[in-house]
Amino acid sequence: MEKKIAGLPENLKIEVEHFIDNLTKTQLNEMNAAPEIKAGFGGGKGLIIYMSDDFDAPLEDFKDYM
């Protein structure tokens, strides 16, 4: 492959260099990207660490409507 590249005209060598740089950047971006997390049934388990005892209690603001 190096012989093929060496035989190219200078302007094509520059294009090949840019192409390789682009491939390298793309690969690095994909490697550094956060893994995609798909939420499924039970996916939030353990996320809520505290909930008030009166969480389900009616709010004072809605007392007139009840």
C-alpha positions as CSV (number, residue, x, y, z in Angstrom):
1,M,0.0,0.0,0.0
2,E,2.9,2.4,0.8
3,K,4.2,1.9,-2.8
4,K,0.8,2.8,-4.2
5,I,0.7,6.0,-2.1
6,A,4.3,6.9,-3.0
7,G,3.4,6.6,-6.7
8,L,0.6,9.1,-6.4
9,P,0.9,12.8,-7.5
10,E,1.4,15.2,-4.6
11,N,-2.1,16.6,-4.7
12,L,-3.6,13.1,-4.3
13,K,-1.2,12.3,-1.5
14,I,-2.6,15.3,0.4
15,E,-6.2,14.0,-0.3
16,V,-5.2,10.6,1.1
17,E,-3.7,12.2,4.1
18,H,-6.9,14.2,4.8
19,F,-9.0,11.0,4.3
20,I,-6.9,9.1,6.8
21,D,-7.1,12.0,9.3
22,N,-10.9,12.0,8.9
23,L,-11.1,8.3,9.4
24,T,-9.0,8.6,12.5
25,K,-11.1,11.4,14.0
26,T,-14.3,9.4,13.2
27,Q,-13.0,6.3,15.0
28,L,-11.9,8.4,18.0
29,N,-15.2,10.1,18.3
30,E,-17.0,6.7,18.1
31,M,-14.7,5.3,20.8
32,N,-15.2,8.3,23.1
33,A,-19.0,8.5,22.6
34,A,-21.1,7.5,25.6
35,P,-22.7,4.2,25.1
36,E,-26.4,4.3,24.2
37,I,-28.5,3.2,27.1
38,K,-31.9,1.9,26.3
39,A,-34.4,2.2,29.1
40,G,-36.6,-0.8,29.6
41,F,-38.9,-2.3,32.1
42,G,-37.3,-1.6,35.5
43,G,-34.6,0.6,34.0
44,G,-35.0,3.2,36.8
45,K,-34.7,0.8,39.6
46,G,-32.4,2.2,42.3
47,L,-32.4,5.8,40.9
48,I,-34.7,7.2,43.6
49,I,-32.9,7.0,46.9
50,Y,-35.3,9.1,49.0
51,M,-39.0,9.8,48.9
52,S,-40.9,11.7,51.5
53,D,-43.4,9.8,53.7
54,D,-46.2,12.1,52.6
55,F,-45.4,12.0,48.9
56,D,-49.0,10.8,48.0
57,A,-50.7,13.2,50.5
58,P,-53.0,15.9,49.0
59,L,-51.5,19.3,48.6
60,E,-52.8,22.2,50.7
61,D,-53.2,24.3,47.5
62,F,-55.9,21.9,46.1
63,K,-57.9,21.7,49.4
64,D,-60.7,23.8,47.8
65,Y,-61.1,21.4,44.9
66,M,-61.5,18.2,47.1
